[in-house]
Amino acid sequence: MEKKELLKMNLQHFAEPAAEPQKDEPKPPAPEPPKDEPKDEPKNGDPQPSLEEQLQQMRVENAKLKKAQEDAATDASNWKKKYNYTWSYSF
């Protein structure tokens, strides 16, 4: 039985040509932010917490994640002990 030779599909032949940007038209200037608003503060009016406050929040979150990981590891260990116990005394 002869193997049929298939032509490789070259997708570049099926792609639509990319539109090239026109070089004659100038780009519009970017809008400038109003000068009476400070640039660093968010626009919703809430001041951003200081670096010390952010660091404290990160430490609290890190402690929560560590405790959750330890609880999960303990739970997995307990299940493994139960599983091994059932197999060691079932025969």
N, CA, C and O atoms as a GROMACS GRO file, in nm:
protein
  364
    1MET      N    1   0.084  -0.117   0.000
    1MET     CA    2   0.000   0.000   0.000
    1MET      C    3   0.089   0.124   0.000
    1MET      O    4   0.178   0.137   0.084
    2GLU      N    5   0.065   0.212  -0.092
    2GLU     CA    6   0.148   0.331  -0.104
    2GLU      C    7   0.100   0.440  -0.009
    2GLU      O    8  -0.020   0.460   0.012
    3LYS      N    9   0.195   0.507   0.047
    3LYS     CA   10   0.163   0.618   0.136
    3LYS      C   11   0.135   0.742   0.051
    3LYS      O   12   0.215   0.780  -0.035
    4LYS      N   13   0.023   0.803   0.077
    4LYS     CA   14  -0.011   0.923   0.000
    4LYS      C   15   0.078   1.038   0.044
    4LYS      O   16   0.102   1.060   0.163
    5GLU      N   17   0.126   1.109  -0.054
    5GLU     CA   18   0.206   1.226  -0.021
    5GLU      C   19   0.114   1.346  -0.010
    5GLU      O   20   0.043   1.382  -0.104
    6LEU      N   21   0.116   1.405   0.108
    6LEU     CA   22   0.034   1.522   0.131
    6LEU      C   23   0.121   1.647   0.125
    6LEU      O   24   0.233   1.650   0.174
    7LEU      N   25   0.066   1.749   0.064
    7LEU     CA   26   0.138   1.875   0.061
    7LEU      C   27   0.128   1.941   0.198
    7LEU      O   28   0.023   1.941   0.261
    8LYS      N   29   0.238   1.995   0.242
    8LYS     CA   30   0.236   2.066   0.369
    8LYS      C   31   0.161   2.197   0.351
    8LYS      O   32   0.180   2.269   0.254
    9MET      N   33   0.075   2.224   0.448
    9MET     CA   34  -0.001   2.348   0.444
    9MET      C   35   0.084   2.458   0.504
    9MET      O   36   0.122   2.451   0.621
   10ASN      N   37   0.112   2.556   0.429
   10ASN     CA   38   0.192   2.668   0.477
   10ASN      C   39   0.094   2.781   0.507
   10ASN      O   40   0.039   2.842   0.415
   11LEU      N   41   0.072   2.809   0.632
   11LEU     CA   42  -0.031   2.904   0.672
   11LEU      C   43  -0.001   3.047   0.631
   11LEU      O   44  -0.092   3.130   0.625
   12GLN      N   45   0.122   3.076   0.603
   12GLN     CA   46   0.153   3.213   0.564
   12GLN      C   47   0.087   3.249   0.431
   12GLN      O   48   0.068   3.367   0.401
   13HIS      N   49   0.053   3.149   0.351
   13HIS     CA   50  -0.012   3.177   0.224
   13HIS      C   51  -0.160   3.211   0.242
   13HIS      O   52  -0.222   3.270   0.154
   14PHE      N   53  -0.217   3.174   0.357
   14PHE     CA   54  -0.357   3.199   0.380
   14PHE      C   55  -0.381   3.323   0.466
   14PHE      O   56  -0.495   3.366   0.481
   15ALA      N   57  -0.276   3.379   0.523
   15ALA     CA   58  -0.291   3.495   0.610
   15ALA      C   59  -0.323   3.618   0.527
   15ALA      O   60  -0.278   3.633   0.414
   16GLU      N   61  -0.401   3.706   0.588
   16GLU     CA   62  -0.434   3.831   0.520
   16GLU      C   63  -0.316   3.927   0.535
   16GLU      O   64  -0.247   3.925   0.637
   17PRO      N   65  -0.292   4.009   0.436
   17PRO     CA   66  -0.178   4.101   0.447
   17PRO      C   67  -0.201   4.202   0.560
   17PRO      O   68  -0.313   4.249   0.580
   18ALA      N   69  -0.095   4.233   0.631
   18ALA     CA   70  -0.104   4.327   0.742
   18ALA      C   71  -0.113   4.469   0.688
   18ALA      O   72  -0.047   4.504   0.590
   19ALA      N   73  -0.196   4.548   0.752
   19ALA     CA   74  -0.211   4.687   0.710
   19ALA      C   75  -0.092   4.767   0.763
   19ALA      O   76  -0.063   4.764   0.883
   20GLU      N   77  -0.024   4.836   0.675
   20GLU     CA   78   0.091   4.915   0.715
   20GLU      C   79   0.043   5.055   0.755
   20GLU      O   80  -0.042   5.114   0.688
   21PRO      N   81   0.096   5.109   0.864
   21PRO     CA   82   0.053   5.243   0.905
   21PRO      C   83   0.104   5.347   0.807
   21PRO      O   84   0.215   5.336   0.754
   22GLN      N   85   0.023   5.448   0.785
   22GLN     CA   86   0.064   5.554   0.695
   22GLN      C   87   0.161   5.646   0.768
   22GLN      O   88   0.139   5.683   0.883
   23LYS      N   89   0.268   5.680   0.700
   23LYS     CA   90   0.374   5.759   0.762
   23LYS      C   91   0.351   5.909   0.747
   23LYS      O   92   0.421   5.988   0.811
   24ASP      N   93   0.257   5.950   0.666
   24ASP     CA   94   0.235   6.093   0.641
   24ASP      C   95   0.155   6.159   0.753
   24ASP      O   96   0.172   6.278   0.780
   25GLU      N   97   0.068   6.082   0.818
   25GLU     CA   98  -0.018   6.142   0.919
   25GLU      C   99   0.053   6.149   1.054
   25GLU      O  100   0.109   6.049   1.099
   26PRO      N  101   0.054   6.265   1.119
   26PRO     CA  102   0.116   6.274   1.251
   26PRO      C  103   0.025   6.213   1.357
   26PRO      O  104  -0.097   6.213   1.343
   27LYS      N  105   0.086   6.161   1.462
   27LYS     CA  106   0.008   6.103   1.572
   27LYS      C  107  -0.047   6.216   1.658
   27LYS      O  108   0.021   6.316   1.679
   28PRO      N  109  -0.170   6.200   1.709
   28PRO     CA  110  -0.223   6.304   1.797
   28PRO      C  111  -0.147   6.302   1.930
   28PRO      O  112  -0.107   6.195   1.977
   29PRO      N  113  -0.128   6.418   1.991
   29PRO     CA  114  -0.055   6.422   2.118
   29PRO      C  115  -0.135   6.356   2.229
   29PRO      O  116  -0.258   6.359   2.229
   30ALA      N  117  -0.063   6.296   2.324
   30ALA     CA  118  -0.128   6.230   2.437
   30ALA      C  119  -0.188   6.336   2.528
   30ALA      O  120  -0.127   6.440   2.550
   31PRO      N  121  -0.309   6.310   2.581
   31PRO     CA  122  -0.370   6.409   2.670
   31PRO      C  123  -0.290   6.420   2.800
   31PRO      O  124  -0.248   6.320   2.858
   32GLU      N  125  -0.272   6.543   2.845
   32GLU     CA  126  -0.197   6.567   2.968
   32GLU      C  127  -0.291   6.562   3.088
   32GLU      O  128  -0.405   6.607   3.078
   33PRO      N  129  -0.246   6.507   3.201
   33PRO     CA  130  -0.332   6.503   3.319
   33PRO      C  131  -0.351   6.644   3.374
   33PRO      O  132  -0.264   6.730   3.356
   34PRO      N  133  -0.464   6.669   3.440
   34PRO     CA  134  -0.485   6.801   3.498
   34PRO      C  135  -0.378   6.832   3.602
   34PRO      O  136  -0.335   6.744   3.677
   35LYS      N  137  -0.334   6.958   3.605
   35LYS     CA  138  -0.223   6.994   3.692
   35LYS      C  139  -0.266   7.012   3.837
   35LYS      O  140  -0.180   7.012   3.926
   36ASP      N  141  -0.396   7.028   3.865
   36ASP     CA  142  -0.439   7.049   4.003
   36ASP      C  143  -0.453   6.918   4.081
   36ASP      O  144  -0.473   6.923   4.202
   37GLU      N  145  -0.443   6.802   4.015
   37GLU     CA  146  -0.450   6.673   4.085
   37GLU      C  147  -0.309   6.617   4.100
   37GLU      O  148  -0.232   6.619   4.004
   38PRO      N  149  -0.273   6.566   4.219
   38PRO     CA  150  -0.141   6.504   4.233
   38PRO      C  151  -0.134   6.373   4.155
   38PRO      O  152  -0.234   6.302   4.142
   39LYS      N  153  -0.018   6.340   4.104
   39LYS     CA  154  -0.002   6.222   4.019
   39LYS      C  155   0.008   6.093   4.100
   39LYS      O  156  -0.030   5.987   4.050
   40ASP      N  157   0.059   6.099   4.223
   40ASP     CA  158   0.086   5.979   4.301
   40ASP      C  159  -0.039   5.919   4.365
   40ASP      O  160  -0.045   5.797   4.381
   41GLU      N  161  -0.136   5.998   4.402
   41GLU     CA  162  -0.253   5.947   4.472
   41GLU      C  163  -0.353   5.888   4.374
   41GLU      O  164  -0.369   5.940   4.263
   42PRO      N  165  -0.422   5.781   4.413
   42PRO     CA  166  -0.526   5.727   4.326
   42PRO      C  167  -0.643   5.823   4.314
   42PRO      O  168  -0.663   5.908   4.401
   43LYS      N  169  -0.720   5.810   4.207
   43LYS     CA  170  -0.828   5.905   4.179
   43LYS      C  171  -0.953   5.882   4.262
   43LYS      O  172  -1.043   5.966   4.262
   44ASN      N  173  -0.963   5.767   4.334
   44ASN     CA  174  -1.084   5.741   4.410
   44ASN      C  175  -1.087   5.817   4.542
   44ASN      O  176  -1.187   5.810   4.614
   45GLY      N  177  -0.983   5.887   4.575
   45GLY     CA  178  -0.983   5.969   4.695
   45GLY      C  179  -0.923   5.902   4.816
   45GLY      O  180  -0.893   5.970   4.914
   46ASP      N  181  -0.905   5.771   4.815
   46ASP     CA  182  -0.846   5.701   4.928
   46ASP      C  183  -0.694   5.714   4.920
   46ASP      O  184  -0.634   5.684   4.817
   47PRO      N  185  -0.632   5.760   5.028
   47PRO     CA  186  -0.486   5.769   5.024
   47PRO      C  187  -0.423   5.631   5.027
   47PRO      O  188  -0.475   5.539   5.090
   48GLN      N  189  -0.312   5.617   4.960
   48GLN     CA  190  -0.242   5.489   4.954
   48GLN      C  191  -0.171   5.465   5.087
   48GLN      O  192  -0.111   5.558   5.142
   49PRO      N  193  -0.176   5.341   5.140
   49PRO     CA  194  -0.110   5.315   5.268
   49PRO      C  195   0.041   5.332   5.256
   49PRO      O  196   0.099   5.314   5.148
   50SER      N  197   0.104   5.366   5.368
   50SER     CA  198   0.248   5.385   5.368
   50SER      C  199   0.319   5.252   5.347
   50SER      O  200   0.257   5.145   5.351
   51LEU      N  201   0.448   5.259   5.325
   51LEU     CA  202   0.525   5.138   5.301
   51LEU      C  203   0.525   5.047   5.423
   51LEU      O  204   0.521   4.924   5.410
   52GLU      N  205   0.531   5.106   5.542
   52GLU     CA  206   0.529   5.025   5.664
   52GLU      C  207   0.396   4.950   5.678
   52GLU      O  208   0.393   4.834   5.717
   53GLU      N  209   0.286   5.019   5.645
   53GLU     CA  210   0.154   4.955   5.652
   53GLU      C  211   0.144   4.843   5.548
   53GLU      O  212   0.090   4.737   5.577
   54GLN      N  213   0.195   4.866   5.429
   54GLN     CA  214   0.192   4.764   5.326
   54GLN      C  215   0.276   4.644   5.368
   54GLN      O  216   0.237   4.529   5.346
   55LEU      N  217   0.392   4.670   5.429
   55LEU     CA  218   0.478   4.562   5.475
   55LEU      C  219   0.409   4.481   5.583
   55LEU      O  220   0.416   4.358   5.584
   56GLN      N  221   0.341   4.549   5.675
   56GLN     CA  222   0.268   4.479   5.781
   56GLN      C  223   0.156   4.393   5.723
   56GLN      O  224   0.136   4.280   5.767
   57GLN      N  225   0.084   4.445   5.624
   57GLN     CA  226  -0.023   4.368   5.560
   57GLN      C  227   0.034   4.245   5.491
   57GLN      O  228  -0.026   4.138   5.496
   58MET      N  229   0.149   4.260   5.426
   58MET     CA  230   0.211   4.147   5.359
   58MET      C  231   0.255   4.041   5.460
   58MET      O  232   0.244   3.922   5.433
   59ARG      N  233   0.307   4.084   5.575
   59ARG     CA  234   0.349   3.989   5.678
   59ARG      C  235   0.229   3.912   5.733
   59ARG      O  236   0.239   3.791   5.756
   60VAL      N  237   0.118   3.980   5.755
   60VAL     CA  238  -0.003   3.914   5.804
   60VAL      C  239  -0.052   3.812   5.702
   60VAL      O  240  -0.086   3.699   5.738
   61GLU      N  241  -0.055   3.852   5.577
   61GLU     CA  242  -0.100   3.761   5.471
   61GLU      C  243  -0.006   3.641   5.459
   61GLU      O  244  -0.052   3.529   5.440
   62ASN      N  245   0.125   3.665   5.471
   62ASN     CA  246   0.223   3.557   5.464
   62ASN      C  247   0.204   3.460   5.580
   62ASN      O  248   0.214   3.338   5.560
   63ALA      N  249   0.177   3.511   5.700
   63ALA     CA  250   0.154   3.425   5.816
   63ALA      C  251   0.030   3.338   5.796
   63ALA      O  252   0.029   3.220   5.831
   64LYS      N  253  -0.075   3.397   5.739
   64LYS     CA  254  -0.197   3.321   5.712
   64LYS      C  255  -0.169   3.208   5.613
   64LYS      O  256  -0.216   3.096   5.631
   65LEU      N  257  -0.094   3.239   5.509
   65LEU     CA  258  -0.062   3.137   5.407
   65LEU      C  259   0.024   3.026   5.465
   65LEU      O  260   0.003   2.909   5.433
   66LYS      N  261   0.120   3.061   5.551
   66LYS     CA  262   0.203   2.958   5.614
   66LYS      C  263   0.120   2.868   5.703
   66LYS      O  264   0.139   2.746   5.703
   67LYS      N  265   0.027   2.927   5.779
   67LYS     CA  266  -0.059   2.846   5.867
   67LYS      C  267  -0.147   2.754   5.784
   67LYS      O  268  -0.166   2.638   5.821
   68ALA      N  269  -0.202   2.803   5.674
   68ALA     CA  270  -0.285   2.720   5.588
   68ALA      C  271  -0.203   2.605   5.528
   68ALA      O  272  -0.254   2.494   5.517
   69GLN      N  273  -0.078   2.632   5.491
   69GLN     CA  274   0.007   2.526   5.436
   69GLN      C  275   0.039   2.423   5.542
   69GLN      O  276   0.038   2.303   5.513
   70GLU      N  277   0.066   2.468   5.664
   70GLU     CA  278   0.095   2.374   5.772
   70GLU      C  279  -0.027   2.287   5.804
   70GLU      O  280  -0.014   2.167   5.828
   71ASP      N  281  -0.146   2.349   5.804
   71ASP     CA  282  -0.269   2.273   5.829
   71ASP      C  283  -0.292   2.168   5.720
   71ASP      O  284  -0.331   2.055   5.749
   72ALA      N  285  -0.267   2.206   5.596
   72ALA     CA  286  -0.285   2.112   5.485
   72ALA      C  287  -0.185   1.998   5.495
   72ALA      O  288  -0.220   1.883   5.469
   73ALA      N  289  -0.061   2.028   5.533
   73ALA     CA  290   0.040   1.923   5.547
   73ALA      C  291   0.004   1.828   5.661
   73ALA      O  292   0.022   1.707   5.648
   74THR      N  293  -0.046   1.882   5.771
   74THR     CA  294  -0.088   1.799   5.884
   74THR      C  295  -0.203   1.708   5.845
   74THR      O  296  -0.204   1.589   5.877
   75ASP      N  297  -0.299   1.765   5.776
   75ASP     CA  298  -0.415   1.687   5.732
   75ASP      C  299  -0.371   1.575   5.637
   75ASP      O  300  -0.419   1.462   5.648
   76ALA      N  301  -0.282   1.606   5.544
   76ALA     CA  302  -0.233   1.504   5.451
   76ALA      C  303  -0.159   1.394   5.526
   76ALA      O  304  -0.171   1.276   5.493
   77SER      N  305  -0.081   1.433   5.625
   77SER     CA  306  -0.007   1.335   5.703
   77SER      C  307  -0.102   1.243   5.780
   77SER      O  308  -0.080   1.122   5.785
   78ASN      N  309  -0.207   1.299   5.837
   78ASN     CA  310  -0.304   1.218   5.910
   78ASN      C  311  -0.375   1.120   5.818
   78ASN      O  312  -0.396   1.005   5.855
   79TRP      N  313  -0.413   1.164   5.699
   79TRP     CA  314  -0.478   1.075   5.604
   79TRP      C  315  -0.384   0.963   5.560
   79TRP      O  316  -0.426   0.848   5.544
   80LYS      N  317  -0.257   0.997   5.541
   80LYS     CA  318  -0.160   0.896   5.499
   80LYS      C  319  -0.141   0.792   5.609
   80LYS      O  320  -0.131   0.673   5.581
   81LYS      N  321  -0.138   0.838   5.735
   81LYS     CA  322  -0.124   0.743   5.846
   81LYS      C  323  -0.244   0.650   5.854
   81LYS      O  324  -0.228   0.529   5.874
   82LYS      N  325  -0.365   0.704   5.837
   82LYS     CA  326  -0.485   0.621   5.838
   82LYS      C  327  -0.483   0.520   5.724
   82LYS      O  328  -0.516   0.403   5.743
   83TYR      N  329  -0.443   0.566   5.606
   83TYR     CA  330  -0.438   0.478   5.490
   83TYR      C  331  -0.339   0.364   5.511
   83TYR      O  332  -0.370   0.247   5.486
   84ASN      N  333  -0.220   0.399   5.557
   84ASN     CA  334  -0.118   0.297   5.580
   84ASN      C  335  -0.161   0.200   5.692
   84ASN      O  336  -0.130   0.081   5.684
   85TYR      N  337  -0.230   0.248   5.793
   85TYR     CA  338  -0.276   0.163   5.902
   85TYR      C  339  -0.378   0.062   5.853
   85TYR      O  340  -0.375  -0.055   5.891
   86THR      N  341  -0.471   0.109   5.766
   86THR     CA  342  -0.574   0.017   5.716
   86THR      C  343  -0.512  -0.094   5.630
   86THR      O  344  -0.560  -0.207   5.632
   87TRP      N  345  -0.408  -0.063   5.556
   87TRP     CA  346  -0.346  -0.164   5.471
   87TRP      C  347  -0.254  -0.257   5.550
   87TRP      O  348  -0.232  -0.372   5.510
   88SER      N  349  -0.200  -0.210   5.659
   88SER     CA  350  -0.107  -0.294   5.733
   88SER      C  351  -0.177  -0.396   5.820
   88SER      O  352  -0.120  -0.501   5.849
   89TYR      N  353  -0.301  -0.369   5.863
   89TYR     CA  354  -0.372  -0.463   5.953
   89TYR      C  355  -0.495  -0.525   5.889
   89TYR      O  356  -0.573  -0.591   5.958
   90SER      N  357  -0.516  -0.507   5.762
   90SER     CA  358  -0.637  -0.562   5.699
   90SER      C  359  -0.621  -0.709   5.661
   90SER      O  360  -0.721  -0.775   5.635
   91PHE      N  361  -0.500  -0.762   5.655
   91PHE     CA  362  -0.483  -0.901   5.612
   91PHE      C  363  -0.466  -0.993   5.726
   91PHE      O  364  -0.451  -1.113   5.706
   0.00000   0.00000   0.00000
